[in-house]
Amino acid sequence: MRIREPKTTALIFASGKMVVTGAKSEDDSKLASRKYARIIQKLGFNAKFTDFKIQNIVGSCDIKFPIRLEGLASRHHNFSSYEPELFPGLIYRMMKPKIVLLIFVSGKIVLTGAKVREEIYQAFELIYPVLSDFRKV
């Protein structure tokens, strides 16, 4: 099911659970969840809005310089997976905070797996100096 405002998609399961994706903020996520519950109620189902929680926050950024992914992968092999034949980005699994970063040669980064927004910021603060060391010249 989809709604236009906030622009989100809901996956609704027979168990009564619902997953909402696409919200641009935590507040929008909660608002959308309430709207979906209300729609389901109006359809005649006994729906209640309970146990709301954020499971995954995704962030993205562009550090505006290219990155030597091969060097990063070899120096940080415990955290990195880089197979350019399969996927163009380097997958970096940070331990603390427990965030997965998709790092592209272009300098674009996707950060995922956060439970709270602060974890995205922490992960970026930790990875930026590392990426600076692997700046392409």
C-alpha positions as CSV (number, residue, x, y, z in Angstrom):
1,M,0.0,0.0,0.0
2,R,1.2,3.5,-0.7
3,I,0.4,7.0,0.4
4,R,1.5,10.3,-1.1
5,E,2.0,12.3,2.0
6,P,4.4,11.5,3.6
7,K,5.5,9.6,0.5
8,T,5.9,6.0,1.8
9,T,5.1,2.4,1.1
10,A,3.8,-0.1,3.6
11,L,4.1,-3.8,3.6
12,I,1.2,-5.2,5.6
13,F,1.4,-8.9,6.8
14,A,-1.3,-11.3,7.8
15,S,0.1,-11.3,11.3
16,G,-1.0,-7.7,11.6
17,K,2.6,-6.4,11.5
18,M,3.5,-3.6,9.1
19,V,6.8,-2.3,7.7
20,V,6.9,1.3,6.4
21,T,9.6,2.3,4.0
22,G,10.6,5.5,2.2
23,A,10.0,8.1,5.0
24,K,12.5,11.0,5.1
25,S,12.4,11.4,8.9
26,E,11.5,9.5,12.0
27,D,8.5,11.8,12.5
28,D,7.3,11.1,8.9
29,S,7.7,7.4,9.5
30,K,5.4,7.5,12.6
31,L,2.9,9.8,10.8
32,A,2.7,7.4,7.8
33,S,2.3,4.4,10.1
34,R,-0.6,6.0,11.9
35,K,-2.2,6.9,8.5
36,Y,-1.9,3.3,7.3
37,A,-3.4,2.0,10.5
38,R,-6.3,4.4,10.0
39,I,-6.9,3.3,6.4
40,I,-6.9,-0.3,7.6
41,Q,-9.4,0.6,10.3
42,K,-11.7,2.3,7.8
43,L,-11.6,-0.9,5.7
44,G,-13.3,-2.6,8.7
45,F,-10.3,-4.3,10.3
46,N,-9.7,-4.1,14.0
47,A,-6.3,-2.4,13.7
48,K,-4.5,-0.7,16.5
49,F,-1.3,1.4,16.4
50,T,1.1,-0.2,18.9
51,D,4.7,-1.1,19.3
52,F,6.1,1.4,16.8
53,K,9.8,1.2,16.4
54,I,12.5,2.4,14.0
55,Q,14.3,-0.7,12.7
56,N,16.6,0.8,10.0
57,I,17.8,4.3,9.2
58,V,19.5,4.9,5.9
59,G,21.7,7.9,5.1
60,S,23.7,8.9,2.0
61,C,26.3,11.5,1.2
62,D,28.9,12.6,-1.3
63,I,32.4,13.4,0.0
64,K,33.2,15.1,-3.4
65,F,36.4,13.2,-4.1
66,P,37.2,9.9,-5.7
67,I,38.3,6.9,-3.5
68,R,40.9,4.2,-4.2
69,L,38.6,1.2,-3.3
70,E,41.3,-1.5,-3.9
71,G,43.6,0.1,-1.4
72,L,40.9,0.6,1.2
73,A,39.8,-3.0,0.7
74,S,43.3,-4.4,1.2
75,R,44.2,-2.2,4.2
76,H,40.8,-2.7,5.9
77,H,40.2,-6.3,4.8
78,N,38.7,-7.3,8.2
79,F,35.8,-4.9,7.6
80,S,35.7,-4.7,3.8
81,S,34.3,-6.7,0.9
82,Y,35.1,-5.5,-2.6
83,E,34.2,-7.5,-5.7
84,P,33.9,-5.0,-8.5
85,E,32.8,-7.8,-11.0
86,L,29.7,-8.4,-8.8
87,F,29.0,-4.9,-7.3
88,P,30.7,-1.6,-8.0
89,G,30.8,-0.5,-4.4
90,L,32.9,-1.5,-1.4
91,I,30.9,-2.9,1.5
92,Y,32.4,-1.7,4.8
93,R,30.9,-3.4,7.9
94,M,31.6,-1.1,10.8
95,M,31.5,-2.7,14.3
96,K,30.7,0.3,16.5
97,P,28.4,1.8,15.6
98,K,27.1,-1.4,13.8
99,I,26.6,0.3,10.4
100,V,27.1,-1.0,6.9
101,L,28.5,1.5,4.4
102,L,28.4,1.2,0.6
103,I,31.4,3.2,-0.6
104,F,31.7,4.0,-4.3
105,V,34.8,5.2,-6.2
106,S,32.9,8.4,-7.0
107,G,32.9,9.4,-3.4
108,K,29.2,8.6,-2.9
109,I,28.4,6.7,0.3
110,V,25.3,4.9,1.6
111,L,25.1,4.2,5.3
112,T,22.6,1.7,6.6
113,G,21.6,-0.3,9.6
114,A,21.2,2.5,12.2
115,K,18.6,2.4,14.9
116,V,19.0,6.0,15.7
117,R,20.1,9.0,13.5
118,E,23.2,9.6,15.7
119,E,24.7,6.3,14.6
120,I,24.7,7.5,11.0
121,Y,26.6,10.7,12.1
122,Q,29.0,8.7,14.2
123,A,29.8,6.2,11.4
124,F,30.4,9.1,9.0
125,E,32.7,10.9,11.5
126,L,34.7,7.6,11.8
127,I,34.9,6.7,8.1
128,Y,35.8,10.2,6.7
129,P,39.4,10.3,7.9
130,V,39.9,6.7,6.6
131,L,38.5,7.7,3.2
132,S,40.7,10.8,3.1
133,D,43.7,8.4,3.3
134,F,42.5,6.7,0.2
135,R,41.7,9.8,-1.9
136,K,42.5,9.4,-5.6
137,V,45.0,12.0,-6.9
